[in-house]
Amino acid sequence: MAKSIGVLTAGGDSPGLNAAIRGIGKAADGIYGMQLIGFKDGFRGVMENRIMMLDRQSLSGILTRGGTILGTSRDKPHKMPIGGKTMDMTDAIVENYRRHHLDCLVCIGGGGTQKNAYRLLQKGLNIITLPKTIDNDVAKTDVTFGFDTALIIATDAIDRLHSTAHSHHRIIVVEIMGHQAGWLALGAGVAGGADVILIPEIPFDINVVSRSILRRSQLGSPFSIVAVAEGALSGEQSKEQDLMDKKIENAGGPEEKAQLKAELKALSSLREGSTMRLAGMLEELTGLESRVTILGHLQRGGIPSPADRLLATRLGTACADYIDKGIYGIMVAARGDGTEPVPLEEVVGIKKTVPLDHEWIKCARAVGTCMGDS
């Protein structure tokens, strides 16, 4: 009998999702004769049994479309809001998996999706995941699809901000997505010629940044572009974060750990708007007028780049091949020009952050970019 495959997209939307769905569907149907069922709005759609048949007609014309034709959500199988309460709906998801006689459920998403998919794998379901996120922070894959498109958008923004910064002799602080990983801010900052790049991996000293900007002004460049990842921390904030992480790691039990996690979340909330405070401090320390541009969800939208379409299609078609071979419990990782099946347990709970000796950091320093630490 032909295999029956379920597909969902979860977490934040990302350029290339439709290309991945199309890659899975076209290969699964055209080569292997499999049936493809799409579940709407992530794991919630599986729980509520809201489906969309992914036939040739529904897959036609979606390669270049942004977003996802299936819709997405951040709902977790074990912590799903139902009628004002948070409930574990894992069993309902398993039941609907069985109801459709699925041979495999393909979960396309970032780090959170990898964790949620792994929980379903532990419940006995055949699971395969694909890595997508503009943050490029999923472990064990060379790159995630969505990153290249977001990198182009962020770089284009920096390019455009150069002219107004130069004309008005201003500091322009541009906030780029990246809570715990600085790939996007670093890549766009280098490609766009930012004068200062601040990323989560390198705690910054505001005095070092202000001195760098003043030095530029004294040398005849009365403007500066500061590319900052939304999760960038000062040295003091970084110490607070490390202290909380250690407390959570050494917590005595689930209740204590939950309380500490809530405190950490509250601490993170207090840092919202930190880019505005950063700009204000730089204005005060340098005497130069500063302005803030927050790119936000602009980085997620629009037509996926050719590189992201190609990557998503490669991963999608490889996924169909792994299903045909009965290889489950894996993430389809990008490896060079090919793919590699990586066991899910090696992926979950790990963030791929920027190594401090990474070539992008080295070349940023080599061209005189201030990284906030020296």
N, C-alpha and C positions, 0 to 999 in steps of 0.2 A: 504493500500500500504506500501511496505517496505520503511523505511527511507533512505535518501541519505545524506551522511556525507562528508564534505570536511575537509582535514587535511593539515596544513602547518607547517614548522619549520622555525623560524626566529631568528635573532640575531647571536651571535657567536656560532660556533659548539660546541658540548659537548658530552662526552661519554654517551651513553644510549638513544640517540634520536631514533635510529633504533629499539631498544627494545620497546620504547613507541609506535612508529608507529605500530609495530607488535602486541603489546598488544591490542591497539584500534581495529586494523583490524581483528584480529583473533576472538576476543570476539564479535565485531559488526556483523561479517559475520556468525560465527559458532553458536552463541547463539540466536541472534536477527534477522538474515537474512537481515542486512542492507547492502547497497552499499557504498563503500568507494572510494573517489576521492582525490588523492594527488595533491597539487598545488606546482609547482617547484619554488625554490628560494624565499621562503617567501611571503610577501604581494605583491611583484612585480609579482609573478607568477599568483596570483589571478587577478590582474589588467590586465595582458597580456593574461589571459585565457590559460596558459600553464599547462596542466594536465598530470597525470599519474594514470591509474587505479590501485588501490591497491587490487589486487585479491590474492588468496592463493599462486600462483606461485611467484608473486613479493614480497610477505612477507616471503617466504621460505629462510632460511639461513642468515637472517640479524640480528638475535639476538646478535651475538658476534661482529658485525662490528662496528667500530668507525665511526664518522661523521654522515651523514644523506643521505639516498638514494634520498631524495627530493631536496637536495641542500638548501642553506640558503642565506639570505642577510640581511642587516641592513636597507633596505628601509622602510620608514614610509608612510602609506597610504596618509596622508595629506601633506607630504613634500617629494615627489618623484622626483628624477632627470629625466627629460624628455627633450632630445634634447638640453642640456646645460642650461635648466631652471628648477627651482623647482616648481612643480605643485601639487595641491590637487587632487588626483586620487581616493578619497573615493567613489565618485559616480560610477566610473567604476568598483570598487570592488563590490559594492552593486549590480550593474547590472549583473555581472557574477555570483554572488551568486544566483540571481533569475533565470538566464539562466539555471543553472544546477539543479534548483528546490531543492536546499539544505534545509534540515531541521535543520542543525547546521554546523558551521565552528569551528573546533578545532585548536587552535593556541598554538603551543608548543614553549616556550621560557622563557627568563628571564624578568627582570623588564621592559625594553623597550617594549617587546612584550605584556606584560600585559596592558600597557598604550594604545598601538595601537589597541589591541583587544577590549578594553573598548570603544574606539571611534567608532568602528564598532557596538558594542552593543547599543550605543546611537543612531545609525542610524536605529535601528530596527531589526538587525540581531540576530539570536540565536547563542550565542558564549559560548564556554567552553575553558578554558586554562589549560595547564599543566606546572608546574614550573621546568625549567631546568636552570642550570648555575653552573659552577665550583666554582663560588664565594660564593654560598650558601646564597645570600643576598635577596632573594625574601621573602616578608613579609607573615605572616599567615600560613606558612608551617613548619613542623619540620625540613625538609631538602629538598634540591633540588637534582635531579639526575644529575650526572656529578661530584659532589663534592667529592664523595668517591674515584673515580678513580684518580682525580687530586691530592687528598691528598696522595694517595699511591705513585704517581710519584714524588711529591715534597719531601716526606719523604725519598724515595729511593735516591734522589739526595743529600740530606743532609748527609745521611749515607755514601755515596761514597766520599763526600767532606771531611769527617772527616780524612780519611787516608792521603790525600795530605796536609791538614792543619797541621796535627801532624808531618808529615815527614819534612816539610819545615819551621816549626815554624811561620806560617803565620796567618793573619786574612783572613778568607774567607767570603766575603759578598755575600749571595745568594738572588737574587731578585725573589720574588714569586708573582703571580698575586693577584690582589685585590685592586681596585682603592679607594673604600670607605668603604669596609668591610674587616676585618682582619682574617676571619675564616680560610682561607687556610694557611696563614703564621703562624698563632697561632697554628693550629692543627699540621702542619708539623714540626714546631719548637719544640713543646713539644714532639711529637713522635720521632723526630730525635735527640733530645738532644742538640738543639742549645743553645749557651751560652747567646746570646742576641736575643730578638724577638721584632721587631718594627712594630706596626700596626697603621692604620689610627685613631683608636679610642683613642689612648694614645699618645699625642704629646711628642716627645722625646727631650732630652737635650744631645747634642753631648759630652759635658764634662762628664756627668753621664756615658755615654756608654764607653768613653775612660778610665775613672777611673776603671770601672768594668773589662775591658780587662787587664789593667795594674795590677790590684789586682790578677787576675788569673795568670798572668805571674810571679808575685812575689811569689805566692804560688806553683810555679813549673809546671804550665801549660802554656807553651809559644806559644799557639795557641788559636784561638777562631773562632767559627762559628756564624755569624750574619745573622739571617733570617729576611728579611725586605719585607714587603708588598709594592708593587709599589706605593701605595697611602699614605704611611707613611709620616707624616709631622713633622718638628721640631716645637717647641713651637711658634717661630716667624711666621713660615708659617701658622700654625693653626690659629693664630690671624688674619692674612691677609684673610684667607679663611672665617672665621666667619664674618669679617667686610663686605666682598663682599656679602655674603649670606644675611646679614641684609639689605644692600643697595638694593638688588634685591627684597627682601620681601616688602620693603617700597617704591618701585619705583612708580612714579606717573602715568605711563601709559605704554602701550605695547611697544612703541618705546624706552622709557627709559630702560625698563626691558630688551629688546633685546640687547641694547647697553651694559648694565652691564653684561649680560650673555656672550657677545663676549669678554669683558675685562677679565672675569673669565676664559674663555677658553684660552685666550692668557697667562694668569698667569699660568695656568696648563701646557701649552706647554713649558714655561720657566723652569718648574721643570723636564722636560724630561732629563734623564741622571743624575738625582739627586743621584742615587745609586752609580754612578762612583764618584761623588763629595764626597759623604759620605765616601767611601773607602779611598779616598785621604786624607780627614781630619783625619780619624782614624789613618792612617799611620803617618801623621805629628804629631799628639798628642801623640801617643804611641811609635813611633820609630820602630814599627813592620811592616814588609812588608805585603801589603794587595793585594788581588786579588778579582775580581768580577765574579760571574757566574749568568747570567740572563736566567732563565728557559724558559720564553716566552711561545710560543705556543706548546712546548713539553707537557705542562700540559693539553692541550685540546685533544691530539691525542691518538690513540691506542685503544686496545680492552677494552671495559668497564668492570669494576670489577663485580664480582658476586653480590655485594650489589647494585650497580647501575642498573644492569640488573633486579634484583628482584624488586627494587623500581619503575623503569620505567614501568615494566610489571604490577605491582599492580595499578599504577596510570592510565595506559592505559585501563586496563580492567574495572576499576571503572568508567572511563569516558564513556565507552560504556553503562554501566548500567544507569548512570545519563541521557544519551541521550534517552534511552528507556523509562525512567520515565518522560521525558519532563522537566528535571531540567536544565535550562540554565542561562546564565549570571553569571557563577561561575568559580572559579579556583578549580581544584581538588587538595586539599592539603593532604600531608602526615601527619597523626595523629596517633602516636603510631604504632601499627601493621596494622592499618586500614587507611581509608581516610575520608575526610570531605569536603563537598561542601562549599566554602567560597565565598560570594558575591564579584564580581570583584571590586566594589567601595571601599571595605575594603582593597584591595591589592595595587591598583595603587598609584604611587607616594610615596611609603614608602620603605625605605631600611632597611633590617634586619641587623643591625650592632651588633658587639659583646658587650654585656652589661659589664660594668666595674666590676661588681661583679660576672661575669660568672665563673663557676668552672674551666674552662681551664686556665683562668688568675690566679686564686687562686693557682692551682697546679703548674703552671709555676713559680710563685714567691716562692712557698714552697720548690721547688728543687733548688732555687738559681739563676734562670734565670733573667737576667736584662731585664726589659721592657722599659728601656730608660728614666724612670721618677724618679727613686730613687735607 
